[in-house]
Amino acid sequence: MLLVPLVIQAKPDYESDQLVVDLTPRTPQQIAAFYEGRGFSDTMIDLLREQCFITVFIENKSRDIIWLNLEHWQFTNADGSLIRRDRRYWKARWQKMDIPLAHQSTFRWTLLPEQLNFLPDEREGGNIILPREAQPFTLSARFDTGEQREGTPIEVKLENLRCADHP
């Protein structure tokens, strides 16, 4: 008898003929294990456990260029805007903590790029980081299109997103 593993692919959070966007919240334990495996200090890991990490996967399914610009992503909840903790935030935080440059570089490598042009069939992923929130939040994102960003923008709205729960 031949045993074939069953692979179940979850439906992405957003999919159109042009674009796939999928968000995967990460638990504090997943984040701690990942960075511990790369030699990060307990001080860094404790700080990262307190954050809301979401791994983002983006795929350009179109025949055109699609532009990622995280300045065009807004996170909101019932209380208002959530401020994404971007590369500048983390660079300043790590420098204040006197974190080794090798660890700063490794951390930066795990983040979703702030800006990127996606060629047809290109994929990219990385983490975005928000303050840990107990309540659901919404992502409103705009992707420009076209070689010179002259195409019709793609508007994506994902509601009822959540940070991964503590166990």
N, C-alpha and C positions, 0 to 999 in steps of 0.2 A: 504494500500500500504506500502511495506517495503522499507525504504530508506537505502541504503548502501553507506557509504562514499567511495569516489574514492580516492585511494592513488596512486600517480604517483611517481615512483622511477626513478630518473635520472640515466642514465648510468654512471658508475664510470669512472674516468679519465684513469685508466689502469685496465684491467682484463685479466687474462690468466687462464689456468687450475690449476695453482699453487697459484696465488696471485691476490688480489684486492688492489688497491691503489686509494684513492679518496681524492681530495683536495678541500676545500671550503674556499675561501677568505672571511674574515670578515670585515665589515665596521667599521670605527672608532666609530660609534654610537653603534653598537653591542658590541664592546669591552668595551666602556665606561659603558654601562648599566650593563654588566656582572660583571665588577669589582666594580662598584658603589654599586651593590647589595650585595657585600661582604665586604663593609665598607672601601674600599680603599680611600685614600686621593685624593683631587683634583689634587695635584702635581703629584702623581703616574698616575692617570687617564689621565691627560694632556700629559704626556710623552708617555703612551701606545697608545693614539689616533694617535700619529705621526708615529707609526710603521705599518708594513705590516704583519698582522696576517693571517695565513692560518691554518685552522683546517685539520688535516690529519687523515684519517681512513685507517687502514691496516688490511687485513684478509688473513690468511694462508688457502688456499683451498686444499693444497697438503696433502700427507700422510707423509711428511718429515718435519724436522725443517727448518725454514727460519729465517735468522738472520738480524735484523735491526742494522745498525751502521751508525749514521748520519754523521760520518766522511767520509762515502762513498757517500754522497749526495753533488753534486755541482750545484750551481745556477749561471747562466750566462745570460747576456743580450748583446746587441750590443756593449756596452762599456767594457765588460769583466766580471770578477767574482763579484758576490754579496756575501758579507760575512754574513752568518746566525748569528744572535745574540743568542748565546747558553747560557746554564745555568751559565757558568763562567762569561760571560759578565753581565748577570742580577744580579748575586750575588754581584759582585763588585759595580755595579751601585746602588743597593738597600742599600748596606752597606755605601757607600759614602753619600747617602741621609738620612742615619739613619732611615730607614724604619723598623717598628716593625717586629720581627721575625715571628709572626703569619701571617702577610701579605706576607712576603717572602716565607713562606712555602706554603700558598694557591696558590700563583703565580706559584711556581715551580711545584705544583701538576697539573696545567693546561697545562704544556708543554709535548710534545711528548718525551718519554724517549730517551736518547742519544744512548743507546744500549739495545737490547732486543731480546731474542729468542722466536719465535712464534712456538708453538706446533701445530700439525694439528688441524684445525678448530678454532684456537685462533684468537681473534680480539683485536685491541688496537687503541687508538686514542689520540690526543693531538695537541697542537699548535706548529708551528714553526714560528719564527719571523725573518723578513728581514727588511732592510731599506725600507721605502716607496718609490716605484718606479712608475713613470708614464708609462714607456715603458714596453712591454712584456718581459718575461724572460723564460728561459728553466731550467728544473730540469733534471739532469742526476743522477740516483740512481742505486746503485748495492746492491743486497741482496745476501749474501752467503747462501748456502744450505747444509744440511746434519748435522748429530750429531756433527761432528768435523769440520764442514765447508769445507768438502772435496768434496761436490757435485758441479754441474755446477751452477755458479752464475746466478742470474736473473738480467738482465739489463733492466732498465725502463728509457725511455726518454719522458718527457712531455714538449711540446713546447707551445708557446703563452699563458703562464700563466700570470695572472695580479693580482695586488693588488686590493682589492675592492675599488671602487670609492668613493670619498667624495660626499655627496648628492648635 
